[in-house]
Structures are given as C-alpha cells and as structure tokens.
Amino acid sequence: MSGRAIAIVIVVAVVVAAVVGRAWLDIGATRPLPGTPLAIQTDAPAPTGAACPQTAIGPARLAISDASLVLLRATDGAEIAVAWPAGYTGRLDQGHGALFDPTGYLVARTGETIQDRFFGATSADGAFHVCRVARD
C-alpha cells in the first residue's frame, strides 16, 4: 500500500471514529426542556441498590402555586408535601405546569388526575418521598 493510500485509510478511520463516538455520547443525552422553570422539592440521589417502597400516592394532580409546581389531592384539593427523585424538573410551558424526569420525559401535566404512578413513602419530615415513577 502506498503512503497516500495509508493516509486516506487513516483519515477515514478517524472520521468514522469521530462519528461513532459522537453517536455513542448522545445515547444518554437529555431532551431540551420547554418553557421556564417551576420550583419543586427534590431528594438527593438514592444510594445504588436502595429499596423503593411500593406505596402509591393518588389520586392526585399537579398544580401551579406561585412559582412552584405542587401536588394536590384530587379528592379535596389539599396540598401534598412531596419530594421528587433527584433530577426531576418542574416547568411552565404554554400556561401549563409539567413535571419532567432527568431524561426530559414528560411525567405529568397540570390538570391530569394521577393514580398509581408515584411510588414511595412518607418520611419523618411529613413529605411523601417519590422514589419510583411508573410511565403510562
């Protein structure tokens, strides 16, 4: 193989490696989130292998209060103190509140009744600490 052919092979290999490497980095990428932030309470990341209680909260619905995304009991509208898993985000988008997981997946919107999707337990601070969210 000539020197020029070797140089071409090397250039092609570098380009292919760059394209494959970029695609590999995008696998875990998050989606850009719409709207503006709404405050929510989140927990610190759970230790690896931590058990998650299977108690579901609901029926409930998300609502906006001041600049926060809150959870209300669907039966009487009372606010439920809640701490979402680490990385969850509240957003205001086109007049609706929305809760997103760390990947940018839309978990719930204001106005929806949520039943048997948020799992966790109430702790000594009185808040329901969500450790698992079931997707529809």
Sequence and secondary structure as in RCSB ss.txt:
>XXXX:A:sequence
MSGRAIAIVIVVAVVVAAVVGRAWLDIGATRPLPGTPLAIQTDAPAPTGAACPQTAIGPARLAISDASLVLLRAT
DGAEIAVAWPAGYTGRLDQGHGALFDPTGYLVARTGETIQDRFFGATSADGAFHVCRVARD
>XXXX:A:secstr
  HHHHHHHHHHHHHHHHHHHHHHHHTT      SEEEB  B     TT     EEE SEEEEEETTEEEEEETT
T  EE EEB TT EEEEETTEEEEE TT  EEEEBT  B S EEEEE TTS EEEEEE   
